[in-house]
């Protein structure tokens, strides 16, 4: 099977929901985008003569939307935390590197002084 024929899919399981057991998300094909933008739809729903089944379907769809949005927001939070941790680790690395360079220079100067005497 060719890789190009496969679709980008995500399967969400073990969701904290009483109704939705598993969610399958199919992503669009990869496109180069300049800037990530959040698209919001107008959620104006006419509430005229909804049957109970229509209400249930609407409830299930809304709950699925909420679960997917929560999942995506958790992924984004993890990325932010990872970036923050990387920045902290880079600062620590630079401090340690500078400290080790200074100490090695001091040791080198002291050995030269001891050899001269």
C-alpha positions, 0 to 999 in steps of 0.5 A: 500500500502506498503511503500517499494513498493513506489518510491522516487519521487520529483515533481518540479512545478512553475519552471522559464521556458517557456517550462517546466511546471512540472518536476518529478524526480525519485530517486534511492533506498537508498544505503549506500555511503561512499562519495558523488561524482558528476558524469559528463557525456561527453556531446559530441553530434554530430551535423550532420544533426539535424532536427528541431524537434531533436533540439527542443527535445535536447533544452527541455532536456537541459533546464530540466537538467538546471532546475533540477541542479539549484534546487539541487544547491539551496537545497545544498546552503540552507543546507550550510546556515543552518549549518553556522547558527547552528554554530553561534547559538551554539557559542552564546549559549555557551557564554550565558551559560558561562556568566550566570554561572559566574554571578550565582557564583558571586551572590552566593559568595556575598550572602554568604558574606552578610550572614556571616556579 
